[in-house]
Amino acid sequence: MPSTLRDRLKELMVESGLTTQSELATFAKVSKGLVNQWFSGETGLGTKPLLELEKKTRFSSQWLVNGTGSKYKDGTNSAPISAYKESSALEEVNSNSTTLKLYDMKASCGQGTVIPEFPELLRTIEIPNDALIELLGTTSLQGVELMPPDGDSMEPTIPRRSITLIKTDIDRFQDSGVYLITFDGYTYIKRLARGKSGVIRVISDNKLYSDTDFDINPNELDQLIIHGKFWKALPLDFLDV
């Protein structure tokens, strides 16, 4: 009999040293309510928490979603000998360089895009730390994800041919700024601003696309997921550093 998502999450919790649904919510960077829906069978794993769980554990994304294929990312179904070392889109390779992962997950600067259920790892990029300091002023990129934009409605803030750096430790609307969001099932990189009476305005920086701007009303906020806040845009040449 195929395992349920509840069963698989319980296995993940045991192996990761998690004892409560609240701890799992923090671990996966989601709300406690969403974890409760996973355990009750009301909803499945979304792309963002799926990537978070895959990065922090040895479990494969396919097995986490539907219980098929190899349980672990090394292609086996046997339990790991030791705990899997927590990782992120950022991996320290040695003291002089940093490796970043670029997934096939484009976020729309225009009409919105649907993120694939199983994003493909396009490439890993090893960056000398001195180059990171020159480009970004820091080598501390914990919680930062790479994502290519799709479209030009956020120019000049986000050039069409660029790579965006998203701070994924921000999961709530704080103040006016450019955020990576999903609303009503579609994912965007857009500027969010406070409007009247609790409205959040979703705005394109490129005024040629002002007709694509829209408002999120207070009664629609449950459809808004904030994945992170835009930090920097780097030219595609960055990939060849």
C-alpha positions as CSV (number, residue, x, y, z in Angstrom):
1,M,0.0,0.0,0.0
2,P,1.5,3.4,-1.0
3,S,2.6,5.6,1.9
4,T,0.7,8.8,2.6
5,L,2.2,12.3,2.8
6,R,1.6,12.1,6.5
7,D,3.6,8.9,6.7
8,R,6.5,10.3,4.7
9,L,6.6,13.5,6.7
10,K,6.7,11.5,9.9
11,E,9.8,9.6,8.6
12,L,11.4,12.9,7.6
13,M,10.7,14.3,11.1
14,V,12.2,11.3,12.9
15,E,15.3,11.4,10.8
16,S,15.7,15.1,11.1
17,G,15.2,15.2,14.9
18,L,11.8,17.0,14.7
19,T,9.2,16.2,17.3
20,T,6.3,18.5,16.6
21,Q,4.4,19.9,13.6
22,S,5.5,23.4,14.8
23,E,9.1,22.4,14.5
24,L,8.4,21.0,11.0
25,A,6.8,24.3,10.0
26,T,9.9,26.2,11.1
27,F,12.2,23.7,9.4
28,A,10.2,24.0,6.1
29,K,9.7,27.8,6.4
30,V,5.9,27.5,6.2
31,S,3.0,28.2,8.5
32,K,1.8,25.8,11.1
33,G,-1.6,25.8,9.4
34,L,-0.1,24.6,6.1
35,V,1.7,21.7,7.9
36,N,-1.6,20.8,9.5
37,Q,-3.2,20.6,6.0
38,W,-0.3,18.3,4.9
39,F,-1.0,16.0,7.7
40,S,-4.8,16.0,7.2
41,G,-4.4,15.4,3.5
42,E,-6.1,18.7,2.5
43,T,-3.1,19.8,0.3
44,G,0.2,18.5,-1.0
45,L,3.7,19.9,-0.8
46,G,4.2,23.1,-2.8
47,T,7.4,23.9,-4.7
48,K,9.0,26.2,-2.2
49,P,8.7,23.9,0.9
50,L,9.5,20.9,-1.2
51,L,12.8,22.4,-2.2
52,E,13.5,23.5,1.4
53,L,12.9,19.9,2.6
54,E,15.0,18.4,-0.1
55,K,17.9,20.7,0.6
56,K,17.8,20.1,4.3
57,T,17.4,16.3,4.2
58,R,18.6,13.3,2.3
59,F,15.0,12.6,1.0
60,S,14.4,12.9,-2.8
61,S,11.7,15.3,-4.0
62,Q,9.9,12.7,-6.0
63,W,9.5,10.4,-2.9
64,L,8.4,13.3,-0.7
65,V,5.7,14.2,-3.1
66,N,4.2,10.9,-4.0
67,G,6.2,8.1,-2.4
68,T,7.6,6.7,-5.6
69,G,11.2,6.3,-6.8
70,S,14.2,6.2,-4.5
71,K,13.6,7.5,-1.0
72,Y,17.0,9.2,-0.8
73,K,18.8,11.4,-3.2
74,D,21.7,9.0,-3.6
75,G,19.3,6.6,-5.4
76,T,18.9,4.2,-2.5
77,N,16.0,3.3,-0.1
78,S,18.3,2.5,2.8
79,A,18.5,4.7,5.9
80,P,21.5,7.0,6.0
81,I,24.4,6.1,8.3
82,S,24.6,9.5,9.7
83,A,22.4,12.7,9.6
84,Y,22.5,14.5,6.4
85,K,24.4,17.8,6.7
86,E,22.0,20.8,6.3
87,S,22.5,22.7,3.1
88,S,20.9,25.4,1.0
89,A,21.2,27.0,-2.4
90,L,24.5,28.0,-1.0
91,E,27.2,25.4,-0.4
92,E,30.7,26.0,1.0
93,V,33.2,24.1,-1.2
94,N,36.3,25.4,0.5
95,S,37.6,28.5,2.3
96,N,38.3,30.3,-1.0
97,S,35.1,29.7,-3.0
98,T,31.3,29.3,-2.7
99,T,29.0,27.2,-4.9
100,L,25.6,28.4,-5.7
101,K,22.7,26.4,-7.4
102,L,20.6,27.7,-10.2
103,Y,17.3,26.0,-10.7
104,D,14.9,26.2,-13.6
105,M,12.5,28.3,-11.7
106,K,11.7,31.5,-13.6
107,A,9.6,34.2,-11.8
108,S,7.5,36.4,-14.1
109,C,8.0,40.1,-14.2
110,G,4.8,40.3,-16.3
111,Q,1.6,38.2,-16.3
112,G,2.8,35.5,-13.8
113,T,4.2,32.0,-14.3
114,V,3.4,28.6,-12.8
115,I,6.5,27.1,-11.1
116,P,7.2,23.5,-12.2
117,E,6.5,20.8,-9.6
118,F,10.0,19.4,-9.9
119,P,12.4,22.2,-10.8
120,E,15.5,21.1,-12.7
121,L,18.9,22.0,-11.4
122,L,20.4,23.8,-14.3
123,R,23.9,24.2,-13.0
124,T,26.1,24.8,-10.1
125,I,28.3,27.9,-10.1
126,E,31.5,28.0,-8.1
127,I,32.4,31.6,-7.3
128,P,35.8,32.7,-5.8
129,N,35.1,34.5,-2.6
130,D,37.1,37.6,-3.7
131,A,34.8,37.9,-6.7
132,L,31.7,37.7,-4.4
133,I,33.1,40.5,-2.3
134,E,33.7,42.6,-5.4
135,L,30.2,41.9,-6.8
136,L,28.1,41.8,-3.6
137,G,30.3,43.2,-0.8
138,T,29.9,40.0,1.2
139,T,30.5,36.2,1.0
140,S,27.6,35.5,3.5
141,L,24.8,34.3,1.2
142,Q,22.9,32.0,3.6
143,G,19.3,32.0,2.7
144,V,19.9,33.6,-0.7
145,E,18.5,31.9,-3.9
146,L,19.3,32.5,-7.5
147,M,16.5,33.0,-10.0
148,P,16.3,34.2,-13.6
149,P,13.5,36.8,-14.2
150,D,11.1,36.2,-17.1
151,G,10.1,39.4,-18.9
152,D,11.0,43.1,-18.7
153,S,8.2,44.7,-16.8
154,M,10.5,45.3,-13.8
155,E,13.2,47.2,-15.8
156,P,15.3,49.0,-15.0
157,T,15.3,47.6,-11.4
158,I,15.6,44.0,-12.9
159,P,17.1,43.9,-16.4
160,R,15.6,41.2,-18.6
161,R,19.0,39.5,-19.0
162,S,20.1,39.1,-15.4
163,I,20.1,36.8,-12.4
164,T,18.2,37.9,-9.3
165,L,19.3,37.2,-5.8
166,I,16.3,36.6,-3.5
167,K,16.5,36.7,0.3
168,T,14.3,33.8,1.3
169,D,14.4,34.4,5.0
170,I,11.8,37.1,4.4
171,D,8.4,35.6,4.2
172,R,6.1,38.5,5.1
173,F,5.3,41.8,3.5
174,Q,7.3,44.3,5.6
175,D,7.4,47.6,3.6
176,S,7.5,48.8,0.1
177,G,9.9,46.8,-2.0
178,V,10.3,44.1,-4.7
179,Y,9.3,40.7,-3.6
180,L,9.1,37.2,-5.0
181,I,5.4,36.2,-4.5
182,T,2.8,33.7,-5.5
183,F,-0.7,34.9,-5.8
184,D,-3.7,32.9,-7.0
185,G,-1.4,30.2,-8.2
186,Y,1.0,32.4,-10.3
187,T,4.5,33.5,-9.3
188,Y,5.8,37.0,-9.9
189,I,8.7,39.3,-9.1
190,K,6.9,42.6,-8.4
191,R,7.0,45.7,-6.3
192,L,4.6,45.6,-3.4
193,A,3.3,48.8,-1.8
194,R,0.7,49.5,0.8
195,G,-2.6,50.9,-0.4
196,K,-5.6,52.2,1.4
197,S,-7.8,50.1,3.7
198,G,-5.3,47.2,3.9
199,V,-4.8,46.8,0.1
200,I,-1.4,45.6,-1.2
201,R,-0.6,47.1,-4.6
202,V,1.3,44.9,-7.0
203,I,3.3,47.2,-9.3
204,S,5.5,47.0,-12.4
205,D,8.6,49.3,-12.3
206,N,8.5,49.6,-16.1
207,K,5.6,52.1,-16.7
208,L,5.0,50.5,-20.1
209,Y,3.4,47.7,-18.2
210,S,1.3,49.7,-15.8
211,D,-1.9,48.0,-17.2
212,T,-0.7,44.7,-15.6
213,D,-0.6,46.3,-12.1
214,F,-3.3,44.9,-9.7
215,D,-4.4,45.1,-6.1
216,I,-4.6,42.4,-3.5
217,N,-7.6,43.1,-1.2
218,P,-7.6,42.1,2.5
219,N,-10.0,39.3,1.8
220,E,-7.5,37.8,-0.8
221,L,-4.4,37.8,1.4
222,D,-4.8,34.1,2.1
223,Q,-3.9,33.6,-1.6
224,L,-0.7,35.5,-1.2
225,I,2.6,33.7,-0.5
226,I,5.8,35.7,-0.1
227,H,8.8,33.6,-0.9
228,G,11.4,36.2,-0.4
229,K,12.5,39.8,-1.1
230,F,14.6,40.9,-4.0
231,W,18.1,41.9,-3.0
232,K,20.2,42.4,-6.2
233,A,20.2,41.8,-9.9
234,L,23.4,40.7,-11.5
235,P,24.2,40.4,-15.3
236,L,24.2,37.0,-16.9
237,D,28.0,37.4,-17.1
238,F,27.9,36.6,-13.4
239,L,27.4,33.0,-14.3
240,D,30.8,32.9,-16.0
241,V,32.8,34.5,-13.1
